[in-house]
Amino acid sequence: MKIQEIAVSINRAENRFELEVDGKLSFIAYYPKDDHTLVLTHTEVNPIMAGRGFGTQLMEGTFGYIERNFLKIIPLCTSVTAYIRRHPEYKRLVSPAALLPL
């Protein structure tokens, strides 16, 4: 079963990428390191949405925004790091300033 494609939005006031489904919010928190780099610090998927593909949609929507805006990331969040390890095509978004090997 394919999940409904819902756009990931950026909430600059809260410094996070958000995915809202049926009033339930999931997000990836970040802070800007500089004008070209975002540090991804925490991922939270609403428990009701867990296991239904929304976490993947949140990651891919976030990475899509980062790529479209010619940004790089420093993944401090273990969920983001694990996702990139499983999907090495996203290593291209990781800043050379990242200290963790992926």
N, C-alpha and C positions, 0 to 999 in steps of 0.2 A: 504494500500500500504506500503510495506516494503522499508525503505530507504537503500541506498547502504551503506554497512559497510566500513568505511574508518578508518584506524588506527590513533589513537591519538599519536602524537610525543611529545618528550620533547625537548625544546629549552633551553639549559642550559645558553647560552649567554644572553638570554632575560628573564630568570627565568619564563618560562611559559610552560604549556601544550597546544599544538596547534592541531586544526583540520582545515584542509584546504579542501574546496570543491569548485570546479570550480573557483579557484583563489580567493575565499572569505575565509578570516581567522577568526576563532573564537578561544578564548583562556581562560585559567584559569591562572592568575598570582600567583606566590608564592615567598617566600623567605625561605631559610633554617634557622631553629631555631637552630638546632644542626645536628649531623650526622645521626639522626634517625627521625627527625621531620621536616615537611614542613608546613609553615603557608600559607594557601590559602587566598589571599587578594582580588581578583577581578575576576569576570567572565564577558566575553564579547562575545556575540553571534552576528555575523553579521546580521543586520536586514533582509537581503534577505533570510537568512537561518532560521529565527525565525518561530516557529510553525510547523516545519517539522521534528522534532525529533533529530536534530543535537545537541541541547543543552544536551539532555539525553545521546547521544553518547559521547559527550565531557566529561560529568561527569563520565560515566561508564568507559571510556578509561583511564581517570585520576586515578580513584580509582583502576582500575586494575593494573596500573603501581605501585601505592603506595603499594598495597597488595603484588605483586610479588617481590618487593624489601624490604619487611619487614619494611616499614616506617609507621609512624603515621602522622596525620594531626591536625592542629589547624585551624578550619574554621572561618575566620573573614569575609569572603564574605557572604552576605545575601543569594545569590543564592545557594551557596554550603550548607549553614545551612538549608535552606528550602528543598533542595533535600534530605538531610539526614533525616530530619523530616518525609518526605513522604516515605522514603525507609530506615527504621530503621536497616536493615541488614548491613548498612554501618557504624553504630555507632562503630563497632569494630575497625574501622580505626582511631577513634578520640583519640587523646592523653589525658591522665589524666591531663595534664597541661592546657587543654582547659578550659577557664573560663565560657563559655556560656553553659548552660544546653541544651541538645538536646531532 
